[in-house]
Amino acid sequence: MKDVSATSLKIGTRGSPLALAQAHQVRDLLIARNDGIAAEIVIINTTGDAVQDRRLSEVGGKGLFTKEIQEALLDGRIDLAVHSMKDVETWLPDGTAIGAVLEREDPRDAFICGTAASLDALAAGAVIGTSSLRRQAQILHRRPDLRVETLRGNVQTRLRKLDEGVVDATLLALAGLKRLDRIDVATQLIDPEIMLPAVAQGAVGIEIRKGDADTVQAIAPLNHEPTAIRVAAERAMLAALDGSCHTPIAGLAEIKGSEINLTGLVALPDGSACHRLARSGAVADAEAVGADLGAELRSLMPADFFT
């Protein structure tokens, strides 16, 4: 363990139960892997948490979950920020960097429904609630007979709305359910062949100020290199696509020995077009593999799709 006994770190996070669970995991790991370190969790309200009645794509994108936390990081109110990596925009603010990525949880989506055993078993015309264009596009591509309606809120809110009959079914990240000890609600764990997950889904990242040597030293033992490589490949694909919450994009990288295998997807929101490709290469070239795949996917979409 590293001796950073003189260090007291402030950890910035959203206030949702899932965000807090992830922040507590980071705090506990920091304390366990650094001698005598002190760590405090600081809850920061974000615009993404405040606006619950519209899709993120309609109010500014997934950066709404990170903007205020990153501002606190840059002005020194916190020393590190804990994010679900799938919520982190492609390009970080000047002066910050992802300093560590925890070992990835299961990246699959979970189908949750009280009347059907699987997505394919849903009755024609059934309503699926989601705020994700990625999920919407893949659902409608596979099941154009279904209806998709916007369902925002944290995990508990979405489960409550499902219980109240607002929608017939919903999909949530399995990783979040596991971290909240709610995997019991999952009806079906969806194979990535059916529903490719969001880029970096299941990964927790730690954002820091560039040049903050003490924090870099403290979080170094938390980094899981295979996860960091997989996430880097997926985010390189996303960058090549110039992707945001306005574009249905999915991606998943897997490492087998010295090779990385990356599958990517881009689609129209109504599911009428859905392109899925795969690319493999050396682990050492993970970001190049992602960039190449992103460029190829981009070439398959209309020229004005990403504007």
C-alpha positions in Angstrom: 0.0 0.0 0.0 1.1 3.5 -0.7 1.7 5.9 2.2 -0.5 9.0 1.7 -1.3 9.5 5.3 -1.1 13.2 4.9 -3.8 13.2 2.3 -7.5 13.9 2.9 -9.5 13.6 -0.3 -13.0 14.9 -1.1 -15.0 12.7 -3.5 -17.6 14.4 -5.6 -20.7 12.5 -6.7 -24.4 12.8 -7.7 -26.8 12.1 -4.9 -28.8 9.2 -6.4 -28.6 5.9 -4.5 -26.6 4.3 -7.3 -24.2 7.2 -7.6 -23.7 7.1 -3.8 -23.1 3.3 -3.9 -20.4 3.8 -6.4 -18.8 6.7 -4.5 -18.8 4.6 -1.3 -17.1 1.8 -3.2 -14.4 4.2 -4.3 -14.0 5.6 -0.8 -13.7 2.1 0.7 -11.1 1.1 -1.8 -9.1 4.3 -1.3 -9.0 3.6 2.5 -8.2 -0.1 2.0 -5.4 0.4 -0.5 -3.7 3.5 1.0 -2.2 3.7 4.5 -4.0 6.2 6.7 -5.8 8.1 4.0 -9.0 10.1 4.9 -11.8 10.4 2.4 -15.1 12.4 2.5 -18.1 12.1 0.1 -19.5 15.4 -1.2 -22.9 15.3 -2.9 -23.3 17.6 -5.8 -26.7 18.3 -7.5 -26.6 18.1 -11.2 -29.0 19.4 -13.9 -29.5 15.9 -15.2 -31.0 14.9 -11.8 -33.2 18.0 -11.6 -34.8 17.6 -15.1 -36.8 14.4 -15.1 -39.6 15.0 -17.6 -37.6 15.0 -20.9 -35.0 12.9 -22.7 -31.4 13.9 -22.1 -31.0 14.5 -25.8 -33.7 17.2 -25.5 -32.0 19.1 -22.7 -28.3 19.0 -23.5 -27.1 15.4 -23.4 -25.4 13.1 -20.8 -23.0 15.9 -19.8 -25.8 17.2 -17.6 -24.9 14.4 -15.1 -21.3 15.6 -14.9 -21.0 19.3 -15.6 -21.5 20.6 -12.1 -19.3 17.9 -10.6 -16.5 18.7 -13.0 -16.9 22.4 -12.2 -16.4 21.5 -8.5 -13.3 19.5 -9.4 -11.8 22.3 -11.4 -12.3 24.9 -8.7 -10.9 22.7 -6.0 -14.1 22.0 -4.0 -13.5 18.3 -4.5 -10.4 16.3 -5.3 -11.9 13.5 -7.5 -15.2 12.8 -9.1 -16.8 9.4 -9.4 -18.9 8.8 -12.5 -20.6 6.0 -14.3 -18.4 6.0 -17.4 -21.4 5.6 -19.7 -22.5 9.1 -18.5 -19.2 10.8 -19.2 -19.1 12.9 -22.4 -16.6 11.9 -25.1 -14.4 15.0 -24.5 -13.5 16.0 -21.0 -13.1 19.6 -19.8 -9.6 21.1 -20.2 -7.7 20.4 -17.0 -9.3 17.0 -16.1 -8.6 13.4 -17.0 -9.9 9.9 -16.1 -7.2 8.8 -13.6 -8.5 5.3 -12.9 -11.3 2.9 -13.9 -12.6 0.3 -11.5 -13.0 -3.3 -12.6 -16.1 -3.5 -14.8 -19.3 -5.0 -13.6 -21.5 -7.1 -16.0 -22.2 -4.7 -18.9 -25.5 -6.3 -20.1 -29.0 -4.7 -20.0 -31.7 -6.2 -17.8 -35.3 -6.6 -19.1 -37.8 -6.0 -16.4 -41.5 -6.9 -16.8 -44.3 -8.5 -14.7 -46.2 -10.0 -17.7 -43.6 -11.3 -20.1 -40.5 -13.5 -19.6 -38.5 -11.8 -22.3 -38.3 -8.9 -24.7 -39.4 -11.2 -27.5 -42.3 -12.5 -25.5 -43.9 -9.1 -25.0 -47.4 -8.7 -26.6 -47.7 -6.6 -29.8 -48.4 -3.0 -28.8 -46.8 -3.3 -25.4 -45.2 -0.1 -24.0 -41.5 -0.1 -23.0 -40.3 2.8 -20.9 -36.8 4.1 -21.4 -34.9 7.4 -21.8 -32.2 5.8 -23.9 -32.2 6.3 -27.7 -29.7 3.4 -27.9 -32.2 1.0 -26.3 -35.2 2.5 -28.2 -33.5 2.0 -31.6 -32.5 -1.6 -30.9 -35.9 -2.4 -29.5 -37.8 -1.0 -32.4 -35.4 -2.6 -34.9 -36.1 -6.0 -33.4 -39.7 -5.4 -32.4 -41.3 -2.6 -34.5 -44.7 -3.6 -33.2 -43.8 -2.3 -29.7 -44.2 1.3 -28.4 -41.4 3.1 -26.6 -42.1 6.0 -24.2 -39.8 8.2 -22.3 -39.1 7.0 -18.7 -36.7 9.0 -16.7 -35.6 8.9 -13.1 -33.3 6.9 -10.9 -33.5 3.1 -10.7 -36.0 3.2 -7.8 -38.3 5.7 -9.6 -38.3 3.7 -12.8 -39.2 0.5 -10.9 -42.0 2.3 -9.1 -43.4 3.6 -12.4 -43.3 0.1 -13.8 -45.2 -1.3 -10.7 -47.8 1.5 -11.1 -48.5 0.4 -14.7 -47.1 3.5 -16.4 -45.3 1.2 -18.8 -45.5 -2.6 -19.4 -41.7 -3.1 -19.2 -38.4 -1.3 -18.9 -34.7 -1.9 -19.3 -32.0 -1.0 -16.9 -28.2 -1.6 -16.7 -27.5 -4.9 -14.9 -24.5 -3.3 -13.3 -26.6 -0.7 -11.5 -29.0 -3.4 -10.2 -26.1 -5.4 -8.9 -24.6 -2.4 -7.1 -28.0 -1.6 -5.5 -28.5 -5.3 -4.6 -31.7 -5.4 -6.8 -30.9 -8.0 -9.3 -34.0 -9.8 -8.1 -36.2 -7.5 -10.2 -34.5 -8.6 -13.5 -36.8 -10.8 -15.6 -34.2 -11.4 -18.4 -30.5 -10.7 -18.8 -30.2 -9.6 -22.4 -27.4 -11.1 -24.4 -25.3 -8.4 -26.2 -26.2 -10.1 -29.5 -29.8 -8.9 -28.8 -29.1 -5.6 -27.1 -25.6 -4.1 -27.4 -24.9 -2.1 -24.3 -23.9 1.6 -24.0 -20.3 2.5 -24.4 -18.5 1.9 -21.1 -21.7 0.5 -19.4 -20.8 -1.2 -16.1 -17.6 0.8 -15.6 -17.0 3.3 -12.9 -14.4 6.0 -13.6 -12.5 8.4 -11.4 -11.9 11.9 -12.8 -9.1 14.1 -11.4 -7.4 17.4 -12.1 -4.4 17.1 -14.3 -1.2 17.6 -12.4 -2.7 16.6 -9.0 0.1 14.3 -8.0 -1.3 13.3 -4.6 -4.6 12.2 -6.0 -3.0 10.4 -8.9 -0.9 8.4 -6.4 -3.9 7.6 -4.2 -6.1 6.3 -6.9 -3.5 4.4 -8.8 -4.1 1.1 -6.9 -7.8 1.3 -7.9 -7.2 1.2 -11.6 -8.2 -2.1 -13.4 -6.0 -2.1 -16.5 -8.1 -4.5 -18.6 -11.2 -2.5 -18.0 -9.4 0.7 -18.7 -8.3 -0.7 -22.1 -11.8 -1.9 -23.0 -13.3 1.5 -22.1 -10.6 3.3 -24.0 -11.4 1.3 -27.2 -15.1 1.9 -26.8 -14.7 5.6 -26.2 -12.3 5.9 -29.1 -15.1 4.5 -31.3 -17.5 7.0 -29.8 -15.2 9.9 -30.5 -14.8 8.8 -34.1 -18.6 8.9 -34.4 -18.8 12.2 -32.5 -21.5 10.5 -30.5 -23.8 11.9 -27.9 -27.2 11.2 -26.4 -28.6 12.5 -29.6 -27.3 9.4 -31.5 -28.2 5.8 -30.8 -24.7 4.3 -30.4 -23.6 1.1 -28.6 -20.3 -0.6 -28.2 -18.7 -3.5 -26.2 -15.0 -4.5 -26.2 -13.7 -7.8 -24.9 -10.1 -8.9 -24.3 -9.0 -12.4 -25.1 -5.3 -12.9 -24.5 -3.4 -10.3 -26.4 -6.4 -9.5 -28.7 -9.2 -7.0 -28.2 -12.5 -7.6 -29.9 -14.8 -4.6 -30.3 -18.4 -4.6 -31.5 -20.1 -1.3 -32.4 -23.6 -0.2 -33.5 -25.2 2.9 -34.8 -28.8 3.3 -35.6 -31.6 5.6 -36.5 -33.8 6.3 -33.4 -36.9 4.7 -35.0 -34.9 1.5 -35.6 -35.5 1.6 -39.3 -31.7 1.4 -39.9 -29.3 -0.4 -37.6 -25.7 -1.0 -38.5 -23.6 -3.4 -36.4 -19.9 -4.2 -37.1 -17.0 -5.8 -35.3 -13.3 -5.2 -35.4 -10.3 -7.0 -33.7 -6.7 -6.1 -33.1 -3.9 -6.1 -30.6 -4.6 -5.0 -27.1 -1.8 -2.5 -27.5 -3.7 -0.9 -30.4 -7.1 -0.8 -28.6 -7.8 2.9 -29.2 -6.8 2.6 -32.9 -9.2 -0.4 -33.2 -12.0 1.8 -31.7 -11.2 4.7 -34.0 -11.2 2.6 -37.1 -14.5 0.9 -36.2 -16.1 4.3 -35.5 -15.0 5.7 -38.8 -16.4 2.6 -40.6 -19.7 2.9 -38.8 -19.9 6.6 -39.5 -19.5 6.0 -43.2 -22.7 3.9 -43.2 -25.0 6.7 -41.9 -26.4 9.6 -43.8 -24.0 12.6 -44.0 -26.2 14.8 -41.9 -26.9 12.2 -39.2 -24.3 13.4 -36.8 -24.9 17.2 -37.1 
